[in-house]
Amino acid sequence: MSTDKPDRGQIQSRNESFTARTATRICEETPSTENPYLSQTCRYHGYELGELMQKRSFVDVLFLLLRGELPTAEQGQLFETLLIGLSNPGPRHAATRAAMTAGVGKTDPAHILPIALSVMGGEHLGGSEVTAAMAFLRRQRNKDPQTVAAERLAACARPAEGDWRAAPGFGSRFGDIDPMPHLVVERLQALPGAGEALDWGSRFAKALKAEQGGWLMPAVAAVVFLDLGFHPRAGAGLFQIAAAPGLLAHGLELANQPRTAMPFPDDDHYFIEA
């Protein structure tokens, strides 16, 4: 038997059988009688587009596209309230700073939002942390949250300085408990559509308070997404969609400003290494 190793530069067939046509259950288009490449009508999961425009909100249609069904009144209210709470990460968030820097740096306005959203997908207070938080909550939600909190605190003691995470989406921000996620949670818990994941997360966050830990926005998003039936793989994208209005607004605000509208390190704090 030959022991010769295959040439890694050689192109080899994988013998995979590809489908002849791309299929989707999301969108059904009826071809135009004049031009089959154009659509005469369009349905999303069975609902005609014009009717959705007339009778439903953007939030309802977003839910429909990703879940395959329209939300109930309670689900729609919960989803919309969360999206409002996430609509502007604020100027302290790295994604917002990216948008502001892109704007003041005279980046093409069409690129401001993509630049900011790439940062918003990150592991620190971004979409990747939402996905991780959803996975964590799905694994732990049948356990007692106080017990899980005690186990996590024992496994990851708070460092002497800097922020820490007891679990994805739960911990400290700028060395303290972030009050804004707790405010959003209070509003969400008052709604009739509030679910079990939100309740579990609240008890888990409460158990972290003695160590100056609590809710972070990615976990707030994660619990509501789970209660609404979204899969973790949708969490990052939904988080980015929710934050997009604020990111774009901050970037455009500085787009017409001079470069001096943002701070720049002075000579004592800026140097180029040889």
C-alpha positions as CSV (number, residue, x, y, z in Angstrom):
1,M,0.0,0.0,0.0
2,S,1.3,3.4,-1.0
3,T,2.4,5.7,1.9
4,D,2.7,8.7,-0.3
5,K,1.0,11.7,1.2
6,P,-1.5,13.5,-1.1
7,D,-0.3,16.8,-2.6
8,R,-2.1,19.5,-0.6
9,G,-2.0,21.8,-3.6
10,Q,-3.8,19.3,-5.8
11,I,-7.5,20.0,-6.4
12,Q,-9.6,16.9,-5.7
13,S,-13.3,16.2,-6.2
14,R,-15.3,15.8,-3.0
15,N,-18.0,13.9,-5.0
16,E,-20.8,15.9,-3.3
17,S,-24.2,16.0,-4.9
18,F,-25.5,19.6,-5.0
19,T,-29.2,20.4,-5.2
20,A,-30.4,21.8,-8.6
21,R,-32.3,24.7,-7.0
22,T,-32.1,26.8,-3.8
23,A,-35.2,26.3,-1.7
24,T,-36.8,28.5,1.0
25,R,-39.8,28.2,3.2
26,I,-39.7,31.9,4.2
27,C,-40.6,33.7,1.0
28,E,-43.0,32.7,-1.9
29,E,-42.8,34.9,-4.9
30,T,-45.3,34.8,-7.8
31,P,-43.5,35.7,-11.1
32,S,-44.7,38.6,-13.1
33,T,-46.6,37.8,-16.3
34,E,-44.5,40.3,-18.1
35,N,-41.1,39.3,-16.8
36,P,-40.5,36.0,-14.8
37,Y,-37.5,37.5,-13.1
38,L,-39.7,40.0,-11.3
39,S,-42.2,39.3,-8.6
40,Q,-45.9,40.0,-9.0
41,T,-46.8,39.1,-5.4
42,C,-44.8,38.0,-2.3
43,R,-45.8,36.0,0.8
44,Y,-43.8,35.6,4.0
45,H,-44.6,32.3,5.6
46,G,-47.9,32.4,3.9
47,Y,-48.8,36.0,4.7
48,E,-49.2,38.4,1.7
49,L,-46.8,41.4,1.9
50,G,-49.4,44.1,1.3
51,E,-51.6,42.7,4.0
52,L,-48.7,42.7,6.5
53,M,-47.9,46.3,5.6
54,Q,-51.5,47.3,6.3
55,K,-52.1,45.3,9.4
56,R,-48.8,44.5,11.2
57,S,-45.8,46.3,12.7
58,F,-42.2,45.9,11.7
59,V,-41.6,44.0,15.0
60,D,-44.4,41.5,14.0
61,V,-42.8,40.9,10.6
62,L,-39.3,40.5,12.1
63,F,-40.7,37.9,14.4
64,L,-42.5,36.2,11.5
65,L,-39.4,36.0,9.3
66,L,-37.4,34.3,12.0
67,R,-40.0,32.2,13.8
68,G,-42.3,31.3,10.9
69,E,-45.4,32.6,12.7
70,L,-46.8,35.9,13.8
71,P,-46.4,36.7,17.5
72,T,-49.3,36.8,19.9
73,A,-50.2,40.2,21.4
74,E,-48.2,39.4,24.5
75,Q,-45.2,38.2,22.6
76,G,-45.3,41.2,20.3
77,Q,-45.4,43.6,23.3
78,L,-42.5,41.8,25.0
79,F,-40.4,41.7,21.8
80,E,-41.0,45.4,21.0
81,T,-40.3,46.5,24.5
82,L,-37.0,44.7,24.5
83,L,-36.0,46.1,21.1
84,I,-36.6,49.6,22.4
85,G,-34.5,48.9,25.4
86,L,-31.6,47.7,23.2
87,S,-32.0,50.3,20.5
88,N,-29.1,52.5,21.6
89,P,-26.0,50.9,23.3
90,G,-24.8,54.4,24.3
91,P,-21.5,56.2,23.7
92,R,-19.6,54.1,26.2
93,H,-20.1,50.9,24.1
94,A,-17.3,50.0,21.8
95,A,-19.6,49.5,18.9
96,T,-21.0,53.1,19.3
97,R,-17.4,54.4,19.5
98,A,-16.6,52.6,16.3
99,A,-19.6,54.3,14.6
100,M,-18.6,57.7,16.0
101,T,-15.0,57.2,14.9
102,A,-16.1,56.1,11.4
103,G,-18.4,59.1,11.1
104,V,-16.0,61.8,12.3
105,G,-13.2,60.1,10.2
106,K,-15.2,60.8,7.0
107,T,-15.9,57.2,6.2
108,D,-18.5,56.7,3.5
109,P,-21.9,56.9,5.4
110,A,-22.9,53.6,3.8
111,H,-20.1,51.9,5.8
112,I,-20.7,53.4,9.2
113,L,-23.3,50.8,10.2
114,P,-21.5,47.8,8.9
115,I,-18.3,48.9,10.8
116,A,-20.3,49.4,14.0
117,L,-22.2,46.1,13.7
118,S,-19.0,44.1,13.2
119,V,-18.0,45.4,16.7
120,M,-21.5,44.8,18.0
121,G,-21.1,41.1,17.1
122,G,-18.2,40.7,19.5
123,E,-17.8,38.6,22.7
124,H,-17.7,41.6,25.0
125,L,-21.2,43.1,25.4
126,G,-22.0,42.0,21.8
127,G,-23.9,39.4,19.8
128,S,-21.5,36.6,20.5
129,E,-22.1,37.1,24.2
130,V,-25.8,36.9,23.6
131,T,-25.4,33.5,21.9
132,A,-23.2,32.3,24.7
133,A,-25.7,33.5,27.3
134,M,-28.6,31.7,25.5
135,A,-26.6,28.5,25.4
136,F,-25.7,28.8,29.1
137,L,-29.4,29.5,30.1
138,R,-30.6,26.5,28.1
139,R,-28.2,24.3,29.9
140,Q,-29.0,25.7,33.4
141,R,-32.6,26.8,33.4
142,N,-33.9,23.5,35.0
143,K,-31.5,24.0,37.9
144,D,-31.9,26.2,41.0
145,P,-30.4,29.7,40.0
146,Q,-29.0,30.3,43.5
147,T,-27.2,27.0,43.4
148,V,-25.8,27.7,40.0
149,A,-24.7,31.1,41.1
150,A,-22.9,29.7,44.1
151,E,-21.1,27.2,41.8
152,R,-20.1,29.8,39.3
153,L,-18.8,32.2,41.9
154,A,-16.7,29.4,43.5
155,A,-15.3,28.5,40.1
156,C,-14.5,32.1,38.9
157,A,-13.6,34.3,41.8
158,R,-13.7,38.0,41.1
159,P,-10.3,39.4,40.1
160,A,-8.6,42.2,42.2
161,E,-9.3,44.6,39.3
162,G,-11.2,44.8,36.1
163,D,-14.5,43.4,35.1
164,W,-15.6,39.8,35.5
165,R,-18.2,37.3,34.3
166,A,-20.0,34.8,36.5
167,A,-21.6,33.5,33.3
168,P,-22.0,34.9,29.8
169,G,-24.1,38.1,30.1
170,F,-23.8,38.3,33.9
171,G,-21.1,40.2,35.8
172,S,-19.8,43.7,36.3
173,R,-19.3,46.7,34.0
174,F,-16.7,49.3,34.8
175,G,-16.2,47.6,38.1
176,D,-19.8,47.8,39.3
177,I,-23.3,46.6,38.7
178,D,-24.7,48.2,35.6
179,P,-28.1,49.8,36.5
180,M,-29.4,50.1,32.9
181,P,-30.0,46.4,32.3
182,H,-31.8,46.2,35.6
183,L,-34.1,49.0,34.6
184,V,-34.9,47.3,31.3
185,V,-35.6,44.0,33.2
186,E,-38.0,45.8,35.5
187,R,-40.0,47.0,32.6
188,L,-40.0,43.6,30.9
189,Q,-41.1,41.7,34.1
190,A,-44.1,44.0,34.4
191,L,-45.4,42.7,31.0
192,P,-47.9,39.8,30.7
193,G,-45.6,38.1,28.2
194,A,-42.7,37.8,30.7
195,G,-41.5,34.2,30.7
196,E,-39.6,31.6,32.7
197,A,-36.1,32.4,31.3
198,L,-36.5,36.0,32.4
199,D,-37.5,34.9,35.9
200,W,-34.6,32.5,36.1
201,G,-32.2,35.2,35.0
202,S,-33.5,37.6,37.6
203,R,-33.0,35.2,40.4
204,F,-29.5,34.3,39.1
205,A,-28.6,38.0,38.9
206,K,-29.9,38.7,42.4
207,A,-27.6,36.0,43.7
208,L,-24.6,37.8,42.3
209,K,-25.3,41.1,43.9
210,A,-23.1,40.5,46.9
211,E,-20.1,40.2,44.6
212,Q,-21.0,43.4,42.7
213,G,-22.3,41.4,39.7
214,G,-25.6,41.3,37.9
215,W,-27.4,41.7,34.6
216,L,-25.6,42.8,31.5
217,M,-27.5,43.7,28.3
218,P,-26.5,40.5,26.4
219,A,-28.2,38.4,29.1
220,V,-31.3,40.6,29.1
221,A,-31.6,40.0,25.4
222,A,-30.8,36.3,25.8
223,V,-33.6,35.5,28.3
224,V,-36.3,37.3,26.2
225,F,-35.1,35.7,23.0
226,L,-35.4,32.3,24.7
227,D,-38.9,33.0,26.1
228,L,-40.0,34.0,22.6
229,G,-38.7,30.8,21.2
230,F,-35.7,32.0,19.2
231,H,-32.7,29.6,18.7
232,P,-29.3,30.7,20.1
233,R,-28.0,31.0,16.5
234,A,-30.5,33.9,15.9
235,G,-29.4,35.7,19.1
236,A,-26.4,37.6,17.7
237,G,-28.2,38.9,14.7
238,L,-31.2,40.0,16.6
239,F,-29.0,41.8,19.0
240,Q,-27.3,43.6,16.1
241,I,-30.6,44.5,14.5
242,A,-31.9,46.0,17.8
243,A,-28.8,48.1,18.3
244,A,-28.6,49.3,14.7
245,P,-30.7,52.5,15.1
246,G,-28.6,53.9,17.9
247,L,-25.3,53.0,16.2
248,L,-26.3,54.6,12.9
249,A,-27.6,57.8,14.7
250,H,-24.3,58.3,16.6
251,G,-22.2,57.8,13.5
252,L,-24.3,60.2,11.4
253,E,-24.3,62.8,14.2
254,L,-20.5,63.2,13.8
255,A,-20.4,62.6,10.0
256,N,-20.6,66.4,9.3
257,Q,-18.4,67.4,12.2
258,P,-14.6,68.1,11.9
259,R,-12.2,65.5,13.0
260,T,-11.4,67.6,16.0
261,A,-14.9,66.9,17.3
262,M,-13.5,63.8,19.1
263,P,-10.6,63.6,21.5
264,F,-7.2,62.6,20.3
265,P,-4.3,61.6,22.5
266,D,-1.9,64.4,23.3
267,D,1.8,64.1,22.6
268,D,2.6,62.8,26.1
269,H,0.3,59.8,25.6
270,Y,0.9,59.1,21.9
271,F,4.1,57.7,20.4
272,I,5.3,55.4,17.7
273,E,7.6,52.6,18.7
274,A,10.8,52.4,16.7
